[in-house]
Amino acid sequence: MISVLVYLLVFLAGGLFIELIRMGQERYRQWQVAHHTIRQGGSLEVVARGWAASPRNWCNKPGCPRCWGRRWGR
């Protein structure tokens, strides 16, 4: 019985951890759009389209080595 509870706790903790990683990635993506808007001085829509055109920005898998490389900062 205790082992079942431990497995359940580990499963829930893993889900929480993955959700926190996803939220961090979303914050980073929002920061990228804001940063490029400020640097280019253009409208938010133009910058967001340019940012979304890159296939590297489509992946939402946490820690995907193909998209995120060794570090999260790309």
DABEL-V836844 format. One record per residue. N is the residue number from 1. RES is the residue in one small letter. SS is DSSP state (2 for helix, 1 for strand, 0 for the rest). BURIAL is # if it has 16 or more other C-alpha atoms within 10 Angstrom, else .. D_LAST is the distance of its C-alpha to the last C-alpha in whole Angstrom. Layout:
{{N | RES | SS | BURIAL | D_LAST} {N | RES | SS | BURIAL | D_LAST}}
//
This chain:
{{1 | m | 0 | . | 44} {2 | i | 2 | . | 41} {3 | s | 2 | . | 39} {4 | v | 2 | . | 39} {5 | l | 2 | . | 38} {6 | v | 2 | . | 35} {7 | y | 2 | . | 34} {8 | l | 2 | . | 34} {9 | l | 2 | . | 32} {10 | v | 2 | . | 29} {11 | f | 2 | . | 29} {12 | l | 2 | . | 29} {13 | a | 2 | . | 26} {14 | g | 2 | . | 24} {15 | g | 2 | . | 24} {16 | l | 2 | . | 24} {17 | f | 2 | . | 21} {18 | i | 2 | . | 19} {19 | e | 2 | . | 20} {20 | l | 2 | . | 19} {21 | i | 2 | . | 15} {22 | r | 2 | # | 15} {23 | m | 2 | . | 17} {24 | g | 2 | . | 14} {25 | q | 2 | # | 11} {26 | e | 2 | . | 14} {27 | r | 2 | . | 14} {28 | y | 2 | . | 11} {29 | r | 2 | . | 11} {30 | q | 2 | . | 15} {31 | w | 2 | . | 14} {32 | q | 2 | . | 12} {33 | v | 2 | # | 15} {34 | a | 2 | . | 17} {35 | h | 2 | . | 15} {36 | h | 2 | # | 15} {37 | t | 2 | # | 19} {38 | i | 2 | . | 20} {39 | r | 2 | . | 19} {40 | q | 2 | . | 20} {41 | g | 0 | . | 23} {42 | g | 0 | . | 24} {43 | s | 0 | . | 25} {44 | l | 2 | . | 22} {45 | e | 2 | . | 23} {46 | v | 2 | . | 22} {47 | v | 2 | # | 19} {48 | a | 2 | # | 18} {49 | r | 2 | . | 19} {50 | g | 2 | . | 17} {51 | w | 2 | # | 14} {52 | a | 2 | . | 15} {53 | a | 0 | . | 16} {54 | s | 0 | . | 13} {55 | p | 2 | . | 13} {56 | r | 2 | . | 9} {57 | n | 2 | . | 10} {58 | w | 0 | . | 13} {59 | c | 0 | . | 12} {60 | n | 0 | . | 14} {61 | k | 0 | . | 14} {62 | p | 0 | # | 13} {63 | g | 0 | # | 11} {64 | c | 0 | . | 11} {65 | p | 2 | . | 10} {66 | r | 2 | . | 10} {67 | c | 2 | # | 8} {68 | w | 2 | # | 5} {69 | g | 0 | . | 6} {70 | r | 0 | . | 8} {71 | r | 0 | . | 6} {72 | w | 0 | . | 5} {73 | g | 0 | . | 4} {74 | r | 0 | . | 0}}
//
